[in-house]
Amino acid sequence: MPRLTITLSEERQRAVKEAAARRGITITALIDESLERAGVRTSESARQILARARAKARMSDADAMDLALRETGGGRAQRP
């Protein structure tokens, strides 16, 4: 898995460590979860959304793709 280095203030770093510890997860898992909630999803995640939409609604491919794009883009649009 690729590694990424980020720079955080000491206060933010402590907050991240504490949040992960409180939840009993790694910092990596906390950041991954946060990115997912922010709408940063992988192509595979988008395909899974598409498959679920298609199975539940019996949509056409075009309608299911439109829903998947709205779902994956929606989180990005909500960022401050």
Summary of the structure (lengths in Angstrom):
residues: 80
radius of gyration: 16.4
end to end distance: 29.6
largest distance: 49.8
contacts: 169
relative contact order: 0.11
helix: 71%
strand: 0%
